Amino acid sequence: MLQVTDLHQYYGGSHILRGISFNARAGEITCLLGRNGVGKTTLLKCLMGLIPARSGTIMWQDRPVTNRKPHQRVQAGIAYVPQGREIFPRLTVEENLLMGLSRFPARHARAVPEDIYQLFPVLKEMKHRRGGDLSGGQQQQLAIGRALASRPQLLILDEPTEGIQPSVIKEIGMVIRQLASRGDMAILLVEQFYDFAAELADSYLLMSRGAIVQQGRGVNMETEGVRGMVAI
């Protein structure tokens, strides 16, 4: 569904992304791993159009989106949960989730889809509380729920376990696996927590110095030495 070919990006004179190429398929979780500063978040921002790619192509569902604006990519079925979550702290949980419906006509954007609450029951319990009053783990669930409200076919997650308590990490992992098992969504997961990635990955990509230096199937991560190449 997602095909990235020879993607390059620079900051000033620094070559940040160096010929990135990979595919992410529907029904699979593709985990992107690497130490801090290797270009993972820059890559995700290029995929969302938040940073323009200097060269290379991004194909989504066999159509080029390399030059599309972020909102056009959302309309095309791509959702992004950034590092740090970026929820609206003064809005209620329900209002945050309704923001995820903004790509739909107003008549279809009046109520939070019930399946979001089924995935994250705590959000229904707290739907009238302000987002800023939630714990870090609850805010992460809210950020993922808001992305899912847009009904994406590609879900991009940037380090969803960062600063989250272990019990919520487990819940988020179960939701990610459940979403992939439906078969109609591709999931691209950036993660530094090796064990979390290894448990979920159908395929993996290993980045170093702006390039993908190794890739393979998730079941082979341990034998192919991925653990020793990431931070955690």
Helices and strands as residue ranges (DSSP letters): E 2-11, E 14-24, E 29-33, H 40-48, E 55-60, E 63-64, H 70-75, E 78-81, H 93-99, G 106-108, H 114-119, H 121-125, G 131-133, H 136-148, E 154-158, H 166-181, E 186-190, H 194-200, E 203-208, E 211-217, G 218-220, G 227-229
